[in-house]
Amino acid sequence: MCGIAGIIAPNSEQYRGELQKMTDAIAHRGPDGQHHEFLKNAALGHRRLAIIDLSETGKQPMFSSTKNECIVFNGEIYGYKTLKKNYANYSYRGSSDTEVILAMYQKNEKKLLHELPGMFAFALWNEEKQELLCARDRFGEKPFFYAQGKNGAFIFASEIKAILATGLIQPVINEDAIAHFLQYGYVSAHQSIYSNIFTLPPAHFLIFSNDKIHVERYYSLPTSELQINLSDAKEEFSRLLRNAVQKQIVADVEVGSFLSGGLDSSTIVAMVNEFKNTQTTISFGYSGENSELKFAEEIAQKYHTNHIEILENRGNIAVELQKISPFFDEPFADISYTPQFKICQAASRHLKVVLSGDVGDELFGGYHFYTVEQEMKNHFSYNNILAKSAVRIFGKLKTTSYISQQNQQYKNILDFHQNRVRNYFSPQEIRALGFRNKYAQQYSFQPDVNSLNDIMRVDLEKFVPGNMMMKADRMAMANSLEVRTPFLDKDFAEFCIQLPENLKIDGAQDKIILREAMQSYWTDTIRNRNKQGFGTSVASWFEEKNLLDLSNELLGDGNAAVFKLINFKEVQKFLNKDKKHWNLLQLALWSENNKNYI
């Protein structure tokens, strides 16, 4: 895991100072070293977190065997040793996965992406063609931002702060991105908070040549449904998950695992145990709160792990927010980012690489709202005009069920999912705050508004890269830690995506395929427990005086930076110590951190 940066422009040597500022800005992503290369029209920079091929032959920017190509790469290519055998004619200098990409490019150029597994963001310069190829992995695990600055210079980096550090661009606020944040609590994975700094979307590549930028999708989620019974599905699920974990524990440093005690992280630890006699597990919790530590301990004991349990007092929330929020570069309202930072911080004291159980809910049907959506779809009033009319009339006389009410309010389950689930502000409230959300993310498929599987696909292309992977990357990299997500192995994820709904969720159970395939690996307690987060809430945090003082400072003063963007009087209506208040506080924090660009 690393940080990458570069400037493509004539006479690249003139940008030595700017490139140094870029790699300095993302030093946390790679504390093990930095290096720059300057070709005639390309300046490439890299911050290294050494994990595979710790020698000098793994150093980047890395030239190809012919010296025609030069690459900066962030990520991991899982199964690269097997892949390398298909490109045995290339003259390798070292044993890194980065060099395999160069070998693949020399043979297939941009078509290499169809064969490239893993998590990645890279930029590869072709000196002969004077062309830059950039690409980002299928699920958005690794970030990539770019812009065109003064004199048409093409600038790219792992994080926005590195682009801003060049001084070559004056950023312009993207009001659509702010509206998206107000509704969902994060900026879309297809946008950035600035209208003239862009993110390369997941599953896309970019070519910069002759001063022109071309962006294109290279991968789409599978949309077909497998015809498979539970017995065969369990067998294939287990086989593919074992393969995924086996590939992701490859490193020249120790690979540990986050262990929350939930079904997903417990499964990852169990699978690692299939290949390693010893492993390190990390758990985190806050003192005095309802944590999962006791469940994590059960799994740690079952598999005899070297278990590290971090139990901390809550501390000064305001100070923590002010310390951690700058790592995002964009407003971000997921309340779990502070404990995520803490567990990454703790892990980094012992490890460089950890496995995570993220994205299990989206692949296996684990969220409670998926159950609600299934109930809505199965309700007699769903898509039934006459039944809806009858329920509406009845509702005037007597209170109707929650499911009936949602079917009345929303056109279909996709409408409910997009405009109710994980929403902070309604479109009407966003307009009152001074914004109109005109942006609608495009997907790699046309969602069926009545399909629960397609709702999970929407989450994989929207919530996962925009919130989950962004949070995982920034909080881990803030602590110079690499986090790997075995559930996003391409073969395993595609299999799960294509499973029929009835193997994921029914009226009585969620995560059916995971429970059926993996239950023998869990303890009885964990097998029967429900999903739980870090055990904290916005309401409890707003009981802390230090947080209220921060809120008063950033949201109670009409001269605060955020009110260059948003209506002061309207904001005061929403300061009720709830999730809307929290959302506005995060926007205010970001505004304060970036007031020079507002």
N, C-alpha and C positions, 0 to 999 in steps of 0.2 A: 504494500500500500504506500502510495507516495503522493506528491503534489507535482503537477506539470504546469508549464507556462511557455508562452512563446509569442514572438512578434514576427510577422511576415511582411517585409517591406524592403525596398531597394537600400543597398548599403547598410546591412543589418548591424554592422559594427557601431554605428552611431547610437544604437539603442542599448548599449552595455549597461548604462546607469538604470534605465527603465527596467531591463530584465532582472537586474539585481534587486530592485525594489519589489518586483513581482515574487521572486522566490523567497525573499525575506518575509513578505506578507503571509506566506503559507509555510513558514518554517516548521510549524507544529505538525504538519502532515508528514514531514520527513526529517527527523533530527539526526539521522546517521550520516548525512552528507549532502552537499549540493554541487552541481556541475552545470556549466553552460557550454554550448557550442554555437559558433557563428559561421554560417555559410554566407555566400555573397548576398542573398536576399532572404535569409531565414535565420532568426535567433531563437534557439531552443534552450529552455531551462528546466531543471529537475531538482526536487527535494526527495531524498531517499530514506525510506524505512526498510532496511534490509531484512528480507524474509527468505527469499530463495536465491541461491548463488551469492553468498555473502562476500565473495572475492571482488577484485577490481573488474573482472570480466562481466559482472552484473551491473556495473555502473552505467547510468544514463546521463544525458542523451546517448543513445547507442547507435553506432553506424553498422550498416550491413557489411557483409563480406566483400562487396564490390565498392564500398564507400559511397555508392550513389544514393542510398537511402539512409535517413537518420530518424529515429523514433524517440518520443517521450511517452511513457506508458504508466498508467495508474491502475492497479487491480491485480487479479490473479487469473491465470488460464488453467482451470482445473483439468486434469488428465493430459497435461501438456507433454509428458514423457511418451505417452502412447501416440499422441498427435505428431510428435517429432519424428517418429519412425516413418511417417508418410512423406517426410521431406528430408530424407537421409542424404540427398545429393548436395544439400547446402553445406558450406564450409563453416561449421560452428566454432566459435572461439571459447565459449563457456557453457554453462548448464542452466541458464535462466529461461523462464517462460517468455520473456520479452523477445529474445532472439528467435524464438519459434515464429512469432508474428512477422518478423522480417523475412524469414524463409518462406512463409506462406504468401507474403505480399509479392516477392519476386516471381512466384509462379502464377498467382491468381489475381494480383492487385486487389481491387475493392471486393471482388467475389469471395475473398477469404472470410468475410464476415459471416457467410452462410454456414461455415464450418467451425467458426471460432466459438468455443464455450467459455463460460466463466463470467466474472464481473470485470468490466474494463471501461476505461476512457483513454483514448490515445490520439496522438497526432503524429503522422508519418510524412516527412518531407522527401519528395523525389527531386533530386538536384537536376537530373537531365530534363525532366518534364517541367520543372519549376512549378510543382503542384503539391498541395498539402491535402492529405486524406485524414479526416478526423472521424471518430466513431465512438458510440456509447453503447453499453450492453443492453440486452433485451428488456430488462426489468428496471433499469435506472438505478442500479446499486451504486455506481460511481458517477460523479458530477462532471459536467463540461459546460463552460460558459465562453462566449465569444462576443466580439464587437469590432466595428471598424472605427478607428480613431483618426487623428490628424493625418492629413496627406494620404488617406486611404489605407493606412496600416491595419492589417488584420491581427487582432490581439486575442489570445485564448488563454484560459487558465482553469484550474480545478475549482477555484472559488472567485466570487465577484470581487472580493477585496483586493485580489492580485491585479485585476484589470483596472480598478480605480487607482491603485498605487502608481500606475504608469504616468498619470496626469495627462494622458493622451486623449481622454474622452471626458466630456462634461455630461454626467448622467441626467436623464429626464425621467421623472416619476411616471410609472405606468398605472394610470387610474383603474384600468380593468383588473390589474393584479391586486390592487388594494380592495376593490369590490369582492374579488374572489376570496381574499383573505378574510374579509368581514363575514362572509357566508360560511366558509369552511375552516378557517383557522390556519391556512397555509397558502402559499402561492402555487399556482398550477405548475406541474412538471414540464409544461410546454411554454411557460413564460418566465420572465424574471420581474422583479419589482421595478426595473427600469425599462423603458420602452426602447432604448437604444443599446442595451446589453441583452443578449439572447442566451437562452439555454438550448443546447442540442438535445432534443427530446430522446427518451429511451428508444432503442431499436431503430435509430436513425444514423446515417452517416452524412458527412459534409465534405465537399470538395471545394477548395479555394484555388482558383487558377485564373490567370489573366484579369485579376482584380474583380472577379465575379465569384459569388457564393452560391453553391448548389446544395440543397438539403433534400434527402430522400429517405423514405422508410425502407429498411431491408428485412424486417421481420414482422409478422402478424401473429396474434394469438390464434391457436387452432379453434375452430368453431364447431367441428363435428362432435357427435356424442358416441362414445364407445358402446358397443353392444357386448356387455360382459356381466357375468354373474358375480355374486359376492365372493365366492370361493376363489375364483380366478383373479379377481381384483385384489384380494388380500395378498395373494402370492406375488403378483406383479408389483404391487405397492411396496412390499417388503424388499423385493429384489432391487428395485430402482432406488429406494432410499438407502440401502446399504452401499450401493455403488456411489451414490452422491456423497455420502459421508466419507467413504474410503478415499475418494478423490480430493476432498477438501481438508483432510488432515495431513496432506503432504506439505512439508515446509522444512527449512533448515534451522528452524527454531521450534520451541515447544508450542503446541496448539492446545489451548484449553477450551472450556465451554461455560457460557452463562447458564446458571441453573436456578430457575425461579421456583420450581416445584410444580409447575403446570404441566399439562399433558405434552405440549410441544417441546419444551426444553428437556423434559425428562426422557422423551423419545430420542432426542439427539444424543444425550449422554449414554443412553442404552446402546445406541448404534455404534458410538465411538468405542465402547467396551468390547464390541465384536472384533476390533482390530488392534486395540492397545490394552496392555495389562494394567497400565497406570495412566491416569489422566487427572488434570487439575480442573476443579469446578469452582465457580465464583457465584456467590449469592449476596444480595444487598437488601437491607430493610431499614426503616426508621424506627427508633425506640418509641415504645408506647403506642404504636399503630398496628393495625391488623395486617400483618405481613404474611408472606408465604414461606418464611424461613424454615418453619418446622417441616413443611412438605419437602423442601429442597434437601433438608438433612436426611430424610428417609431415603431418597434416591441416592444421595452421596454414600450412605451406609450400605445400601444394597449393592452398589458397584465399587465400593472400597476406593472412592476417589480421594485425592488430596484436596479436601474441601476447605475453601476459604470463605468465611462468613463475615460480611461487613455490616455492622449495626451502628448507625450513627444517630445522634440527636438531630432534630430538625434544623437547628441553627437559625441564622438570620436569613429569612427567605429573600428579602429585598436585596441584600448584599449578593446572594447567590445568583439572582436573576441578572443583576447588573454585571456580574462577572461572566456568566455563561452566554447570555443572549447575543453578544457581539459575534460569536462564532457562526451565527446563522446568515449574516449579511442581508437577511430578509425578515419581515415580521413572521413569527411562528408562535402558535398558541396552544400546542399540545402540552398539557400540564405535566406529562411524564418526562419532559426533556431534562428537568433538573435531576431526578433520580437516575435517568439514563446517563447523564454526565458523571454522576457520582460512582455508578458501578463501573463505568469505563475507566475512570480515574483510579479506582481500587484495583481493577484488573491489570492496568498498565504497570503497576508496581511489581507484578509477578510475571507478566506474559506480554508478548507482542501480538499474538493472534488468538482470537476466541471464536468459537462457533455460537450461533444464535438460533433460537427457535422461531424467529420472525416469519410471518406470512402464512403460518399454519391455518389461521382463521379464514383467510381469503381462499385458500386452496381446499380446505376440508369442510367449510361451512360452520365456523365456530362462533360467530357473533350472534347475540340474542336477537338483533334486529333482522337477521336472516329468518329466524323462526317466526317473528312477527309478520314478515313479508309473505312467508308461506301460508300463514293463517289468513292473511288478507286475501290471498289468491284463492284459497279454498272456501272462503266465506260465500254464502249464497248471494250476497249483494254485489260481489265483484263483477264488474263489467255488465251489470244487469240494471238497465235503466228503471224498469218497473220496481224492482226490489229496492233500489236506492230511493225512489220516490216514497215507497211505503215506509222505509226506515226513517226518512226525513220527517214525514208526518208523525210517525210514532215518537220520534225524538222530541217533538214539541210537547208531548204529554208525559214522557218518562225518559230518564237517562238511558242512552243506548251504550253498548259495549265499546271499548276502545277500538277494536277492529272495525266495527261498523262506522265509527266516527272517522277513522282514517280512510276508509273506502269512500265515504262521502266527500272528504276534502281533496283527495288526490285521484288523478285520472287512472293510474295504474301503479304497480309496485315500483317501477323504475322512477316514476314521478315522486313517489313517497321517499324513495332512497336518496334521490338527488336533492330534494327540497325539504326534507325533515331530518333524516339520519345525519348525525354529526354536524348539524347546522348550528351556527351561532345567531346570525341575524337573518331576518326574512328579507326578500327583495324590497318590500315596502319600507322597512327600517333602514336598509342600505341607501335607498333613495333619500330618505329624510336626513341621513348623515352626509349627503352630498355626492353620492356616486350612483352610477347606473352600470349594472353588470351586463355588459354586452358580449362578454366572451363566453364561448361554449367550446370546450375541449373536443377535439376530434379523436375518434377511436380507430383501431385497426380493423374493426368489424362494425356491422350495423346491429346495435343491441335490439333484441326482442323485448319489448316493454313488459312482457308477462313472464319472462324467463328468469328464474332465480340464478341459474348458472351464468346467464349474461350479466346479472348484477354483480356476481363475483368477478367476472371478467372486467367489468367497469372498475371495480375496486383495484384490480391488479394493474390497470393502466392509469388510474387517477390517484387514489389514496396511497397506494403502496409507494410509487416513486415520489409523489409530491409531499407526503408526510413521513411515512415509515422509514424509507430508505434515506431520505434527506436527514432525518433525525439521527439515524444510526451512523451515517457517514460523518456528520459534523461533530457529534458528541464523541465518537471514537477517535477521529482524527485530531480533535482538540487535545486529546491525551496520547497522541502518537500510538494508537492501537488499531490493529486491523480486525474488523468483524466480518465473518463469513456466514452466509445464509444457505445451508444445504437444501432447504425446501425449494429454493429457486434454481436448483440444478435444472437445466433445460429439459432433459428427458423426464425427470420426475415431475416437474411442474406441469409439463404438457399432458402427462398421463392423468394427473389429478384434475386439471382443467376440463378434460374430456369425459370424466366420470359422470354418469347420470345423477341427477339430483337425489334420487332415492338412496344412493350410496353415501351421501353426505349428510342429509338432514331429513327427518320426518317429524311427525307431530310429537314424538316422545323423546327423541334423541338428536343431538348434533354430532358433528365429526364422526359419523358412523364408520367410515373406512379406516380412520386412524384408530378408533377404539377397537374395532374388530381385528385389525392387523397387529396392533401393538400392545394390547391390554396385558399380555403375559409378561411384558417387560416392566410393568409398573407395580407399585405396592397397592394393596387393597384401598388404602386411604385415598391415594391419588387417582385411582381408577374411578372412584365414585364422587369426586369433588367437582365443583363448578368453577368456571373461569373467574380469575381475580387479577386485579392490576397491582399497582404499587401501594394500594391502601390509603390513598390520600384524596382530598377533594378540594375544589376551589373554595367552597364555603368555609372549610376549616382554615385554609390559608389566610382568608380575609379576616379571620379573628386575630391575626397577629398585627400588633401596632406598627411594626416596621414596614409591613406591606401596605397598610393604609396610609402611612406617612409618604411612602413612595408614590402611591396613587394620587394623593393630594398634590404632591409636587409636580407630577407629570400630566395629570388630568384636571386638576383644579385651578390651574393658572392659565388664563387665556393667552398668555404670551409664550407658553410652552411650544416646543418645536412641532408637535403633532397637529397643532391647530393652524399650521400653514396648509394642512391637507384636509382637515375635517372640521365640521361645524361644532363650535364650542358649546352652544346652548343645547343642541340636540344630544351631544355626548353626556351632558349632566343628567339626562333622563334615564341613562342606562347604567349608572354607577350604583348598582344594588347588590354588590358582593356576590355576584353569580358569574356564570360563564361568559355573558356578554361584557360584563365589567372586566373580566380577565382578558378577553380578546382585545378590548380597547387599551388595556394596560400594556399588552405586548406590542401593539402598534405604536404606543407612545414611547416605549423603551427603544424600539427600532428607530423611531424618528429622532430621539435624543442622541443615539449612537451615531446617526448618519445625518445630523442636522446641517452639515456643510454641503450636503448634496440635495437638500430640499429647497 
